[in-house]
């Protein structure tokens, strides 16, 4: 690895847009722990329980006035807690774990990331419990509940889970992306999640990178258009308001162009031009303050990706130095002035207090960060009523209208790369379905989601064929698959990677079809039975053998919970495929290794080029 390259770890930029909130004649407020106070015939939440109306409790005042007043009442420890963004996973029944009461009530942390919720109702009930505990804190500061909503409300079972962004890019349909995002926003509001750790603004120019599926492909213009649509749709316009879900454009300054597919890989820079404090983006004053804040005029929240201390320490070890935990905290909080600290231990609260008392971090730096966090919360109205209606959540999360949107997106994403006339299939005769991905629901939803109920590809194909034919299935055994192929008119072979590709973080050594999948394909091919290959694709794969030896290739990406229906619709002619590749498909690994990680469309003579896609017409 070139010693002139520096680690620029991903910074998440939360887009806090400027807005002004007009005083309303009346505001619906609710307290469940603290009392209400009345003034001028209006009700207000007495969040500090002092019996009087403080400015920060007065919803008639501007968010700026309220944030300044609240900041003046906070202790140093309370300020440090507002910058913390830990993760919790509910109990199996969806309820909040007991330790979260300490985080919300005693420590009053600013954010929590939630995942793996069993239903919309349970998600809403859990959010309400979190907000009740935060209301019981000394100052009653509500928590911003966040979710990794990369492709819908993906950590709630039964919710809207649409294709990953790579699949959405294949649709070339900005209006569809807007409608999907707006539906996702409505589900988030219903369950009390007011911050999404999306959209991914990285550019998928490195095929080996495990997070290509989260991007809108390798065309910078397409990425910019789709990301802009998602930001505006999530935030309900260009200004934060009571119907906004705070968006997180990640990862600044861009971790898409990964050297050799490594996650959080080095970006070329001159080692001599920077000192140690400038190595990692999340510890870089020139990057975050001089460039982002001053030159670009960004006024929103800057939050680290998960593991600030680790990220800064890794950049130090890269040049042979060692950075202690305390040094990493100082670099991130004082030097770079990050606002939110993702994924660190709650002990960081006391560490930050200690470092301020030692004169290594200025309280003014913390004040600046906390003010921005409080301002976002006031602008979104969660200080006045953070609670949600579980009945409504049960009604809206995963509703038929949203599932129809998910199906529309899955259908429009389907990309046909080859068809020798075999497709569309007739739903009759004997059909072999092969490959374990065909029976796996997770292969449809992809990463950044919890387990979803639904129908796998095999299930839907069996439904379509019904009594008109016979559907055989073999997941892994080549000999059994070959035997069944000899009795079949056609074989549908589903290949691809597992649902989650982020791990390992060092990038794929090969993008070739796995040996097991290749053996399965070869065994079926040798029987002479025509083959349709369905590719569950989160990044470019080497499909050269398939192009030379099969009759049809359908790229399904990770199409979401309605993906099996969409695949079957295309296979049996119910839908004419129209998707276009958002990336290049290389012929071999030599082409992958020869291309540059940060340059789009630089694979010479690819197997299938960017924008390629067939149809039946």
N, C-alpha and C positions, 0 to 999 in steps of 0.2 A: 504494500500500500504506500502510495506516494506520501512522503513526509511533509509535503507542502499542502496537503489537504487538511482541512479543519472540520471538526464535528460541529454541525449546526443542527442541534436537536429541535424537533418539532415544537413549535409554540402554537398554541391554540389562541386565536383571536376572536373574542366574543364581540359581535357587532352590536354595540350599544349606540343606537342612532339618536341624534338630538331630537327632542320634542318638547313641546310645551303643553301642559295639561290645564285646561280651563277648570275653574271651580264650578262645581255642580250645585244645583239647588238642593239636591238630596243625594245621598250615597247609601247604598245598602251595605250595612256593616254587620258583622257577627263576631261575638266573643263567646268562647266556650269555657274559658278559665278565668279570665280577668273580667271586671265589670265594664259596663258602658257608662259614659258620661254624656250629659245633655247640655247643650248651649244653643241659645237662639232657636229653640224648638227642634234642633237637629241632634242626631246621635253620633257619638264618636267612641272608638275603642280606647279605654284607659290602659294602655299597654304597660306602663310602668307602675300602675296601681297606686297612684298618689292622690287620686280624687279630684284632680284638676286636669284641664285640657292643655297639654304641652303642644308646642308648635309641630313636633313630628307626628303627633296624633291627629292633627287637624287637616282633613282631606281637602279643605278649601284653599290651602296654601300650595305654592308650587313645589314640585319634587325637590328642587334645589334648596329651598328654604327648609323643608322637612329634613333633608339629608344632613344639612349643616347643623341643625339643632340636635338631631340624634347623635351625630358624631361627637358633639361637645359633651354629651352625657356618658359616653362610653369609657370604660377603663381600658388600659393597654391590653390586658388579656382578652377582653371582649372584642377589641379591634383585631387582634391576631387571629381569633377564632373565626371571624367573618371571612378571612382569606383562605380557610381550609375547605377542601373539596374531597372528602373521603367517599368510599363506596360501601353500600350495604346490600345484602341479599336477604329478602324476607324469609320467614319460616316457610316450610312446605305448604302451610295453609294460606300463605299470602300475608300474614300479619307481620308487623314490625318487630324485629328482635329487641330484647330488653336493653341491650347496650345502647341502642339508639336514643333512648330516653336521656341518658347522660350526655350524649352528643348534642341533642337538641335543647334540653332543659338546663343542664348544668353548665355546659360549655357554650351552647348557642352558636354552633358552627354556621358558616354562611351558606354552604352548599352540601347536598348529598347526591350521589349517583346511585340510582336504583336499577335493578335488573331482575329477571326471572319471576314475573308476577303471573299468577294462575288465571286471572280474569280481569276484565275492566272494573267490575264491582270491587274486587279485592284491592286492585290498584288504587282506586279512589278512597276506600276505607283506610288503607295504609297511609296515603298522603294526608288524610285528615288527622290521623293519629300523630304523624310527625309534626304537623302544624299545631296541634294542641300542646304537644310538649314544648315546642318553641315559644308558643304564646305564654306558657308558664315560666319562661326564663325571666330574668330581672327586668329587661327592657322589652320583652315580647317581640323580638325581631324574627320575622318569618324566614323560613329556609327556602332557598331556590332548589327545588328537586329537579334533577337532570336525568337524562337517559341517552344512551348511545343509539339514537334514532337514525341510523344510516340508511335504512330502507323501510320506512314505515314505523309503526309502533311495535317494533320487533321483539321487545322483551316482555310483551303481554300476550299470553296465550289467547288465541281467537281474534286478535286485533288485525288491523290492516297491515299486511306484510307484502310489499310489492317487490318487483325485481330490484336487485342491486343496481347502483348507478350505471355500471357498465352496460347492463341490459337496457336501462332507460335511454342511454346515449344511442343505442342501436335503433330506437324508435324514431329519432330525429324529430320529436314532437314536443316542443316547449310548452304548449298549452296543456298537454297531458301531465307533464311534470308539475306544472302549477296546480292542476286540480288534485293530483295525488298529494302534494305537499299541504295544500289547504285542508284536505281530509285528515291527514296526519296531525295537523295542528289542532283540529277540532277534537280528535281523540286525546291528544296531550292535555288540552285544557280540561277535558272531562275528567281526567284522572289526576289532575293537580300537578302534572309535570310541566314546568314553565321554562325549561332550558333543554335544548338539544345539542349534543356534541356532534353536530353535523351542520352544513354539508362539508364533504371532503373536496377541497379546492386544488388538491395535487393533480398533476398531469401524469397519466399512465404511460410513460415513455420507456420504462424498463420492464421487459416481459417477465423477468425472474422475480420481481417484487411481489410479495404476498398480498398487497393491498390494492392491486390494480382494480379488483372488483368494486372497490369503494369509489373509484374515480369515474368521470364521464369520458374516459378514453384518453387518447393522446393528441387530440386536436385542441390547441389552446383556445381557439375561438369558441368551439362548442362547449368546452369546459366552462369558460367565463360566462356564456349565456345561461347555461343550465344552473350554475351555482348562484348567479344573480337572481334567477327566478325563485330558487329555493329559499334564499335569504329573505326576499320580500314576502313570499307566501307564508313562511313560518312566522315572520314578525308582523304579519297583517298590515303591510304597507312599509313605507320608508321611515316611519317614526314609531318608537315603542309606545304601546298603549295597553289597555286592559285585556285585549284579545291577542296579545303577542306571546309567542314562545321565543325566548332569547336564543339566537342562533350562534353557532361556533364555527367559523370558517377556519379549517385546519388543513395543513400545518404550516405556519409561517416560519421561515421564508420560502417554504416549498420542499417537502420531503418526497415528492413523487419521483424526481429523477434520482433514483438510488443507484449508487455505484455497485454493479454486480448484483443488484436486487436486495442489498442489505437494508433493513429497516433502520431509519435514523442514521444513514450512511454519511460519510464525509462529502462536503461540497468543496470544490476547488477554491482555494484561497491562499494567499501568501502568509506563511507562518511568521515571517519577519514583520509583517504589517500589523500584527495584533499581539497584544499581550495575553496572558493566561485568562484574564477576565472576559476576553472577547471570543473565546473559542466556541462555546455553545450558544446558540441563539437565545436560549432561556437564561443565559447569564451575560448577555452582550448589551452593554449600554449603547454602542454605535448602532446596533441593529434595532433594538426595541425603543430606545429613547430618541437618539439622533435621527434615525430614519423613520420609524413608524410613528412616533409621537410628534416630532418636530417637523420633519420634511413632509410627511404624508398627512399630518394633521389628525391622526386617529385619536379619538377621545373616549373610546369604549374600554372594555375590560380586556386585559391580557391575562390569560391563564396558562399555566404550564400543562404539558401532557403528563401522563401518569408517571411520576418519579422524578421530581426536580433534582433532588440530591443525587440520585443515581446518574442522571443525565450529565450533570455538571462534573461529577467525579469521573465519568467515562471520558469526557473530553480532556480532562487533566491527565488521565493515564495514557491517553493517546500520544502525548508528547513526552511521556516518561515522568510526569509529575504526579504528586499525590495531593488530593484535596480532602480535607476532613469534612465531616457533616456540618460543623459550624461554619467553615469557610464556604461551603456550597450554599448554605442558607443566606449568608451575607452577599455572595455574588448574585444570587437570584433576586433577593428582596431589596437590597440596597443599591447594588450596581445596575442591574437591569430593570428594577422596579416592576416585577411581575405583580399582578393583583390577586389572582387566584392560584392556589397551589394544589395541583391534582394528585391524588393517590398517596400522599404521604401519611405517616402515622400522626395521630392526634397529639402525640408528644411534642410535635413541632410548635404548638401554641406556647408551651412553657419555654421552649428553646428560643423562640423569637423574643419573648419578654426578657429573657436573660441576656440576649445579645443587644437589645435596646438599652438595658440597664448598664451594660458594659461599654456602651458608646460605639458599638460596631454597626448598629443599624439605627438610623434616625427615626424617631416617632413620626416626624413629618412625612417620611416616605410611606409609612404604613397608613397615615391619615389620608394621603392622596388615593391610595388603593381602596381603602374602605369606603371613602366617599363615592367612588365610582360604582362600587357594588351596591351600596344603599340606594344610590340614585336610580339604578336599574330596577330595583325592587319597588321603589315608590312609583316610577313611571308605569310599571305593569300592574299596579293596584293591589299587590298582594299584602300590603300593610293593612288594608282596610277590610278585606275579606279573602283570606287564603283558602277557604273551605270549598269543597265541591260536593256534588250530589251523586251518591253512588247509584241511585236509580237511573239517572240520566247516563252515567258512565256505562252501565249495563246495556242501555238501549243503543248508544251511539258507537261504542267500540266494536269494530268488526261487523257493523251493520251491513245488510245486503247491498246498499248503495256503494259502500266502500269496497266490498268484495268484488263488485262489478268493475270498479275502477282498477283493482288489482288484476283482474282477468284481462281487461282491455290492454293494460300495460304489458302483461306477459305475452299476449298475442302479438302486439305490435313489435315486440323485441325479437321474436323468433327470426333467425337469420339462416336462410338456406344457402349452403355453399356448393352443393353438388346435387344433381338429380338426373339420373340416366333414364328417366321415364318411369321409375318405380313408384314414385309418389305422385298423387296421393294413393294410399293403400285402400283396399276394399275391406270393410269390417266383416270378413268372412274367411273361411278356410282355416288353415292351421298357422298360427303365428308364434314364433319363439321370441320371448323377451329375455334378454340376457344382460348380466352385469348387476352387481349388488346395488348400484346407485338407483336402479329402477324401482327398488322396493324401499328406498330410504327417503323419508320425509325431509330430513335435514339437508339432503343434497339439493332440494328445491329451494329452501330458504337461505342457505348459505350462512356465512359467519355473521357475528354481531346480532344474534337473536337467540332467544331461548327456545326450547322444544315446542313445536306447534302441532296441534291436532290437524288432521287433514288426510287427503288421499294422495298416495304415491303414484308414480307413472304406471306401474303395473296394475294398480287398482282400477284406474280409469280406462286403460286399454281393455281390461277384462269386461268392464261395463259396456264399452262401445261394441265389442264383439258379441257379447251375450250368447244366445243360443245359435247364432249364425255360424259359429266356428269354435275352434279350440285354441286357448292361449296356454302355451307351455312357459315355464320359467326355470332358469338356472342362474344363480348368482355368480359363482366363481369357478366351478369345475369345468375345465375345457373338454374332457372326455364326455361328460354328461351333456354339455351344451352341443357338442358335435352330434351325439346320438339323437337328441331332440331336433336338431336342425335338419337331419335327414328326413324327418317326418313333417317338416314345416314348409310352407310356401314362401315365407320370408322371415328374416330375423331382425328384430329391433334391438340393437346393442347400445346400452347406455354406459358411457365412459365419463371420466373427469376426476377431479380432485375431491377430497373431503370438503365438508361445508366450510371449515375454518382454515384459512391459509396464512394467517398472520404469524403463526408459529410453525417452524422455527424462524427467527427474525433475520437470519443471515442470507436469505434468498435461496431459491431453488437451484440445485446443481444441474438439473436437467428439466426440460419441459416436454420430454418424450412421454408417450403413453406408458403407464406402468407395465412392468413385465407380466403381471397377472392379467391385466386387461388385454395386452397384446396377444398373449397365449389364447385367451378366450376368442378374440377376433380371428386369429389365424386358424384355430380349430374349426370354427364355423365356416370360414372362407373356403377351406379345403373340401368341404362337403358340396360346394357349388351353390348353396342356398344364397339368394341375393340378400344383401345386408344394408340396413339403414342404421347409420350411426347417429346417436343423439349425444351431444357434448354438453355436459354441465361445466361451463367454462367461466372461471373468474379471472383468468389471465390467458394470454396466447399459449396455445399448445402446438406441438409439432404434429400435424395431421397428414403428413405426406403419405404414409402407408394407407391411410383411409382414403385419401384422394385417388390413389392408384388402384385400390383393391375392393372398394365398396361401391354400391350403386347410388347412395345418397348420404349427405352429411347435413344435419340440422344442429345449429348452435342454439342452445337454450339459455346460456349464461347461468345465473342463479335466479330463476323466474318468480320466486315467492310461493305463497300458499296456494295460489290458483295456477301454478305452473304446470301441473300434470294435466289439467283440463286444456290448457293452451297447447301443450305438446300434442295431445291426442287430436285436438281440432285441426292442427296443421297436418299431422300424419294421415288422417282420414279424410282430408279435403274439406273440412268445415270452415277453414280459414285459409286464405291465400297469403303466404308469408311475404313480408315486406321489409323486415329488418335489414339494416346496413351495418357492416362491421365498424366499430368505433376504434379499432386497433388493427395493426398489421398482423398477419399470421405467418411466421417464418417457416422455411422449408426444413431447416435443421439447426442444431445448436451452434454450428459454426457461424451462421448468420446472426444468431443472438449475441454471441461473444464478440463479433466484429462491429456491432452497432454501438452507438454512444448512448449512455444512460439518460442523458438530458436533452436529446434531440428527437423530435417527432419525425415519423415517416422516413427513417434513415436505414431501413433494411432494404438492401438492393434486391430486386427481383423476388419479393415475398411469394409464398405459396398462394395467399389471398391478400389482396391489398386493402388498405383502409377504404371504407365506403362500398365494398363489394357485398352483393346480396342478390339472390335469384328470387323469382316468383314462379307460380304455376302458369301464368299468362304470357 
